[in-house]
Amino acid sequence: MIRLIAIDMDGTLLNPDHVVSEANKEAIRAAKAQGIEVFIATGRSYQEAFEPVAAEGLELPYICMNGAEVRDVTGDLLVATYLPEKDIRNILSILETYNIDYQIFVDKTVYIKDIQDQIDTFVQLAEEKDLTPNVEEIRREVEDRIKRGIIRVVESFEPVLAEHPQTIYKVFGTSFNRGNLDKARAALQEIPSLAISSSGAGNLEITNIQAQKGIALEKLAESKGIPMEQVMAIGDNYNDLSMMERAGRSVAMGNAPEEIQAACDYITETNSNHGVGLAIQQVLQTEETN
């Protein structure tokens, strides 16, 4: 019996056009109609996560920034887990040593120094999924996010660090140089208070060791009196592993790397073919026959 479902966004709930398909949307609504709790569990900031989901008329709670933040269905903040202030300078120093571009997540805003870095992030994610990125379309989307304040371009991160020394949720590093990424990852993993994951081969997601999707999901389930064996987690990448390992039913997308698929109980269709909706429908049909 499944009573709670946690769903990743990029490469999972969202199709390659970054839209929730009708099949996925209807499956989520069907699950909710049967009393199943449905959560978004994403590496995105809240505003970046909320908009494409709300645009489809779905009202859901959110685990954001890999578990650093949890918000209820109205958007109210329930849990905030920040990077340790003592580690911030060390994190940035390591990334700069290996020429890793990075972004800083504070509240609902992502701070960047160069718009091209943000464009490159989306280009990388598309290429890793064997898609041909429309660079101009990506540029327009990034520029729109800047206009709406979701992304803020700064000349220097120093004012951000000075204003928000204790309330930085996540640092997100990107590079086309995989060797440098591996070296930076190894150095960051030497800091015991940090969790290092990734949503793609070309990035590093750095949060507090307590800010992981699996930890946040486990606490949420406990608060609702739902044992983890009654939880299903659906995802496609390494930052989903912590919740896949804890959930009673783990589902990998058909577009997930082989290592992620091997770690899960089930493999569904790709995000192009409504894999989330099919995984949910399978659960609903199984429970109807029991």
Helices and strands as residue ranges (DSSP letters): E 4-7, I 9-13, H 22-33, E 37-41, H 46-54, E 62-64, G 65-67, E 69-71, E 77-80, H 85-97, E 101-106, E 109-112, H 115-128, H 135-147, E 151-153, H 158-163, E 170-174, H 178-188, E 194-197, E 203-208, H 213-223, G 228-230, E 231-235, G 238-240, H 241-246, E 249-252, H 258-262, E 266-267, G 271-273, H 275-289
